Amino acid sequence: MNLENQTALITGSSGGIGEDFAVAFAKRKANLVLVARREDKLAQLRTRLLESHPGLTIDIITADLSVPGSAAELATKVGSLGRRIDILVNNAGVGLHGDFVTQGVAENSAQIQLNCVTLVELTGLFLPAMTKAGRGLVINVASTAAFQPTPGMAVYGATKAFVLSFTEALWQETKSTGVRVFALCPGATETEFFARTGEEFLTSGRQTSQQVVANAMAAIDKSTPTVISGLRNALLANGYRVAPRRVLLQVAQHIMKAE
């Protein structure tokens, strides 16, 4: 897929996987709309990318996508910039760690809003124009947590299972339109995600965000609804499909325990 002069909107692009997506698309000469809550981080990334790729157009938009209505507001801002979005990377997400009964209702609602509702709304706002044009790319970042229940991160795992199911259905619906849609499923990745939970868990076998993005970029020209990053993660995800449910839940709970 030729990405030159196309425009990629990347949510959660102030660090980790989102930042590395920005770097990867810039190398492929795509223009960028970078979205996150931290304006200072976005500005630093924009400056760094323009130093390496001075011919690109890179806009930054600060937004808290866990707020209801934020997707429509973001689309309005993109429209005011006069940008047509050819590539959408729904990367922004959050996870709460701990037993469900210890977590706040408002925090879990915000988690569902960010991980699911805003993702669906942004896809609904930008995908129709792609199908009409007969080209485009949508990458929804799910997780290997999507393949089994995750005691200790019950809501997070459920949101990622939703993202996986939603995206695979879109892959089938759009595969004859010229638009490429797939779910990216990283396992544990060295990003700020774990720091935000306030606890240490899943410390072994983590990939770097660069590895995850490299696997995603390699899959752009392939026709598959799901990209699982890393052989170990792929083996585990496929193993979860055949394991007895009771055993699976016990193993998952053990894996998710804080160290």
DASUL-V336176 format. One record per backbone hydrogen bond with DSSP energy under -1.0 kcal/mol. NH is the residue of the N-H (numbers start at 1). CO is the residue of the C=O. E is the energy in kcal/mol with one decimal. If there is no record, write none. Layout:
NH|CO|E / NH|CO|E
//
This chain:
5|29|-2.6 / 6|3|-2.0 / 8|31|-2.9 / 9|87|-3.1 / 10|33|-2.3 / 11|89|-2.3 / 13|35|-2.1 / 19|15|-1.2 / 20|16|-2.1 / 21|17|-2.1 / 22|18|-2.0 / 23|19|-2.0 / 24|20|-2.3 / 25|21|-2.9 / 26|22|-2.2 / 27|23|-1.9 / 28|24|-1.0 / 29|26|-1.9 / 30|25|-2.4 / 31|6|-2.9 / 32|57|-2.2 / 33|8|-2.7 / 34|59|-3.0 / 35|10|-2.3 / 36|61|-1.5 / 42|38|-2.0 / 43|39|-2.7 / 44|40|-2.1 / 45|41|-2.2 / 46|42|-2.8 / 47|43|-2.3 / 48|44|-2.2 / 49|45|-2.6 / 50|46|-2.4 / 51|47|-1.6 / 52|48|-1.2 / 53|49|-2.5 / 56|53|-1.8 / 59|32|-2.5 / 61|34|-2.8 / 63|36|-1.8 / 67|64|-1.4 / 70|67|-2.0 / 73|69|-1.8 / 74|70|-2.4 / 75|71|-2.4 / 76|72|-2.0 / 77|73|-2.0 / 78|74|-2.5 / 79|75|-2.3 / 80|76|-2.1 / 81|77|-1.1 / 82|79|-1.3 / 83|78|-1.7 / 86|7|-2.1 / 87|7|-2.1 / 88|137|-2.8 / 89|9|-2.9 / 90|139|-2.2 / 91|89|-1.5 / 98|152|-3.5 / 102|99|-1.7 / 103|100|-1.6 / 108|104|-1.9 / 109|105|-2.3 / 110|106|-2.2 / 111|107|-1.8 / 112|108|-2.3 / 113|109|-2.5 / 114|110|-2.5 / 115|111|-2.7 / 116|112|-2.2 / 117|112|-1.8 / 118|113|-3.4 / 120|116|-2.6 / 121|117|-2.6 / 122|118|-2.9 / 123|119|-2.1 / 124|120|-2.6 / 125|121|-1.9 / 126|122|-1.8 / 127|123|-2.7 / 130|126|-1.1 / 131|127|-2.4 / 132|128|-2.2 / 133|129|-1.9 / 134|130|-1.3 / 135|130|-1.7 / 137|86|-1.8 / 138|180|-2.8 / 139|88|-2.8 / 140|182|-2.0 / 141|90|-2.4 / 142|184|-2.9 / 144|186|-2.5 / 146|143|-1.7 / 147|144|-1.5 / 153|150|-2.7 / 157|153|-2.7 / 158|154|-1.7 / 159|155|-2.5 / 160|156|-2.2 / 161|157|-2.0 / 162|158|-1.9 / 163|159|-2.2 / 164|160|-2.3 / 165|161|-2.4 / 166|162|-3.0 / 167|163|-2.5 / 168|164|-2.4 / 169|165|-1.9 / 170|166|-2.0 / 171|167|-2.4 / 172|168|-1.6 / 173|169|-2.2 / 174|170|-2.3 / 177|174|-2.4 / 180|136|-2.6 / 182|138|-2.1 / 183|225|-2.7 / 184|140|-2.3 / 185|227|-3.5 / 190|207|-3.0 / 191|189|-1.8 / 196|192|-2.2 / 207|188|-2.3 / 212|208|-1.8 / 213|209|-2.4 / 214|210|-2.3 / 215|211|-2.0 / 216|212|-1.9 / 217|213|-3.0 / 218|214|-1.9 / 222|219|-1.7 / 224|222|-1.1 / 227|183|-3.1 / 229|185|-1.7 / 234|230|-2.1 / 235|231|-2.6 / 236|232|-2.2 / 237|233|-2.8 / 238|234|-2.3 / 239|235|-1.9 / 240|236|-2.1 / 242|239|-1.1 / 243|239|-1.2 / 248|244|-2.8 / 249|245|-2.5 / 250|246|-1.7 / 251|247|-2.5 / 252|248|-2.7 / 253|249|-2.3 / 254|250|-1.9 / 255|251|-2.4 / 256|252|-2.0 / 259|200|-3.4
//
